[in-house]
Amino acid sequence: AADTLKRIHHPHPHEDFTTTPTTTRLTTHLETKTIWHTTGQ
């Protein structure tokens, strides 16, 4: 089932695409992962 997973992002209806692009639109498609490392072991 994970092979068919799709993410769909509908842009804000009043988003101005003529302005200089920033990373704001990109952040909806990014994932944050944390890896915990033990210290001193």
Secondary structure, DSSP 8 states (H G I E B T S, - for coil): -GGG--------TT--TTS---TTTGGGG---------S--
